Amino acid sequence: MMKLPLKRIAVTGSAGQIAYSLLFRLAQGDLFGPNQPIALHLLDIPDSVGALKGVVMELDDCVFPLLREVKIGSDPEEIFGDVNIAFLVGAKPRGPGMERKDLLADNGKIFVEQGKALNRVAASDVRVLVVGNPCNTNCLIAMHNAPDIPKNRFHAMTRLDQNRGVSQLARKGGSLVSEVSQMTIWGNHSATQVPDFFHAHIRGKKVEEVIPDRTWLETAFISAIQKRGTEVIAARGKSSAASAANAAIDSMRSLWTPSTWFSAAVYSNGNPYSIAQDLVFSFPCRSEGKGDWEIISGLNLDPFLKEKIAITQKELIEERDLVNHLLKG
């Protein structure tokens, strides 16, 4: 068997909950398979580097055959050196009384710095997934501050929302999750996101043939996906971690395996649905499995979808306008 070159994978916020669920699966080979050796580059704030040392101890004690090297630190330029994959997970959470514009301002500074560092030192083939919220606009900030990296190398995660939609449709339709296909999330990873039942299928049939309750689809189904993260926090006392890590792997893996339909928030320029330019907007995508994505074109958007998509687009434009001064990198 041909020996594969080492893949270097950076994870930010590495001492946090999502990363803790993500790192061990990466080391196990869940992203690139059982033959691909990897190095993990772990970034967090200086106060968390001590905790990272404990994570490295646990990684060592798992004796993962594929894990050849682990680097830890708090300097993005040091940690992002020669990385092929970057999961930008770390972001400041919204605190009590904090408005969305405040969160955007605080996190924007983080993603300016990380975008610039990736631009300077990442490998020439780097692919970047932004998980830290507000992930669409954080992704826009990072890509604008990495002008030498093609914008199609960046995407933000709406795969968790897609997975939540698949789960809800499967339960309502009395089917297996593997029998649900073409589930799409449009727009922002926020309460305005648009879970698209119109183009989804269950057992090869349109959803509305299996679930003929259009009222449920337009109300309870969409609301369940939009509010799922809040409900997890209310029930668990903490935000989604294992499911977010799982979705992050799903999202990145879709770029490296031939995939006919998946949701990803990607750069909107040149899109076939007249979405405003210069946004990171979730679309249905496909991939040839070479680290690429392409927006699926030719879908008919019924009036209900168009109305909802207009709302989420408006929110993303407002977010972009709030951080416009950070897009000058």
N, C-alpha and C positions, 0 to 999 in steps of 0.2 A: 504493500500500500504506500502511495506517495505521501511523504511527510508534508503536512500543511504548515505554512508560515504562521507565526503567532499573531493572534488578533488581540489588539489592545482596546479594552473597554473601560471608559470613564463613567463613573456614577457620582453625581453631586448629591449633597445632603446624605452622605453615606452612613451617618450615625442615626438617621431617622427611621421611622417605622416602615415606610415603603421600601427604602433601600435594604433594610434588614430582611424583608421578604424577597427582595429581588436578587441580592448578591449570591445567595446559596444556590438559587436556580441557574444563574449564569454560570457559576463554577461547576455545576453538575452537567452543563452542556445543553440546557434547554433552548438556547438561542440558535446555536450553529451546529448542534448535533454532537454525537459521541466521539468524533475523531478530531475535532478542532481545538487545539490548545489555545488558552487565553491567558492574558495578564489583566488584572484588575487595577485601575487607577482610581483611588477613592479620595474625594474632596469633601471637606466640610469646614465650618468655621473654626478658628483656633481653639475655642473653648471645648470643641467636640473631638479634637484629635486624640485625647486620652481614651475616649469611648471607642474610637476607631481601632485603637490598639487591641482592645478586647474583641472586636469583631474579627480582626486578623487572626487572633489566637483561635477563635472558633473555626474560621476557615481552614487554618492549619490542621486543627484536630479532626476535621472531616476527611482529610487525606483525599481530596478530589484529584484524580489523575490528570485532568485537563488543566488544572490551575498551576501555572508555572511561575507566576510572579505576582506580588501585590505591592503597590506603592500607596502611601497615604500622605496627606498634607493639606494645607489650607491655602496654598498659592495656586490659582488656576493655571498660570503659565507653566508651572512645574508639573502639575498633575496631568494637564492635557497634552503633554509632549508626545507626539507620534501616535495619538489614539486614532483608531479606525471607527469606533462607535462611541457616541456620547449620550448618556441618559442624563438630562438635566432635570433632576428630581427635586433638588433643594430649592425652597422658596419660603419667604416669610409668610406665616399664616395670618389670616385676618384676626385682629384682636377685638375686644369689646369696644363698641362705639366707632370702629374704624370704617370709613366709607371706602367704596371700591376704588375711588380715585387715589386715596391714600395708599392702599395696597399696591396699586399700579406704580405709584411713584417710588415706593420703597423697593419693590421687587425689580422695577425697571433698572435701577442702578446695578443690581446683581447681574442682570442679563446683559447689560452693556459690557461690564467687565469680562464676563465669560465669553461673549461673542468675540471680543477683541483678542482674548487669549487663544481661543480656537483658531481664529484667523492667522495668528502668528505661528503657532507651534503644532497644531493637529496634523495628522497624516493627510496627504493630498486626496485620499479617497474617503474622508470622514463623512459619516452620516449622523445626524443629530435628531434626537427625539426630546421634546420639551414636555415634561410632566408637571412641573411646578406651576401652580395657578397664580394669576389667570393665564393659563398656558398658551392660548392663541396669541395674545398680545405680547407675552414674554418671548414667544418664539419669533414674532415679528421684530422685536427689539434686538434679539441675539443675531438674527440673520442680517439685519441692516448694519450691525457692528462687525460683521465678518464679510466684508465686500469681496474678498478673494475666493470665498467658498460659494459655489453655485447655489442659488436659492432652492433648487429642487433637492438639495441634500438635507433640508430641514423639514420637520413636520411636528405638529403638536398632537397630543393624545386625546382622541375622542373614542378610542377603541373600548374603553371601559363602558361608555354610554351605549355603544353598539352591543356589547356583551349583555348589558342589563336589558336592552330591548329584546335580544334573542331569548333570554330567560323568561321574560314576561309573556312573549308571544307563544313560546313553547308550552308554558303552563296553561294559558288560556285556551290554546288550541289542542290540548291533550296530546302533545307530540314530544319527541326527543329534541334536545337542543341541536343535535346534529341534523335534524330535519328542517331547520329554519335557515333560510339563505337570503342574501341580498338585503340584509338589514342595514339601513343607512342612517347616519346622523349628519344633518346639515348645520353649518354655522358655528356658533360659539359653544365652548364647553362651559355652559352656565345654565341658569334657569330659563334662558330663551332658546336653548338648543331645540332642533326640530327632529325628533325621531320619526322616520319615514316608514310607515306601515304600507303606504300605497304601492311601493315597488318591492316589498318583501314577499317571500314565498314560504309556505309550509308544505312539506312533502310535495314540492314541485307545483303547488297551486298558489294562486294569489291569496294573500292573507284574508282578504274579504270574502273569499269563497269558503274558507275554513272557519273564520270568525266573522259572521255577517252582521255583527253589532257595530255599526259605524259610530254610534254615539260613544261606546266604550273606547273605541280606537282613537277618536278625536279628543277625548277628555281623560278618562282614567288612565289609559295606557301612556299617553304623552306626559301627563302629570307625574306618573310613577317614575318615569325615567328622569325627568327634570328634577325631582325632589329626592331621588334615591340616596344621594350622598348625605343630605341632611338627615334622612331617616336612619342611616347607618350610625351617624354621630349620636342621635338621640337614643338609639338602642344599645350601642356599644360603649358610648362615652368617648370614642375616638373616631377619627376619620378612616375611610377605607384604606387599607394597607395591602393585605394579601391580594385582594381583587385588583387593586391598582397596579401592583407589581406584575400580576399575571397578564393584565391588559398591556402593560408596557412591553413585555416579551412578545405577546401576540402582535402588537403594532410593528415592532422592529422586524420580527420574523417574516411578516407579510412582504417586506421588501426583498427578502433573500430566498423566498420560495415562490414559485409561480402561483399567483393568487388572482382569481377572477373578480373578486368583489370584497372590498373592505372599506371602512371609514377611516379617514385621516384628515387632519386639519393642515392644509398645504397652502402654498402661496397662490393667491387668486389671479394673478396677472395671466391673461390669455385664456381664462376659463370659458367653457361653452354655455354658461347659464346667466350671463349678464350680471354676475356679482361684481360689486365695486372692486376696483384695482387696489393693490397694495394692502391687502388684508391676509391674515392666515385664517382660512375658512374651511370648515369640514365639508368634504365632498365624498361621494362614492368613488373609489379608486380601484385600479387593477395594477398588477406588477408582473413583469417577466421573470422576476426572481434574481435580478442582477443589481439589487440595491436601488431600484428605480420605482417610480410610481407614475401613473397616468390617470387623469380624471376621466371617468366614464361619461361619454357624451350621449346625446340623443334621447335622454329621458324626458317624458312628458310630465310637467309639473302642474297638477290640478290647482284650481283656485285656492283651496284650503292650504296646500303646501306653499304656494306663492306668498300668501298673506303671512304665514308664520316665518318663512325665510326672510321676508322683508324686515320683520321685527328683529331677528337675530343679527341681520346685516347692520341695521341701524345701531345696535348696541356695540358691535365691533368697530364701526366707524367712530363712535363716540370715544371708545377706549383708545383707538389710534390717535385721535385728536388730543387726548389728554397727555399722551407720551410723545407727541410729535418731536419735541426738542431732543428726545433720546434716539431718534432715528437718523441722525446725521453722521453716523460713524463711517 
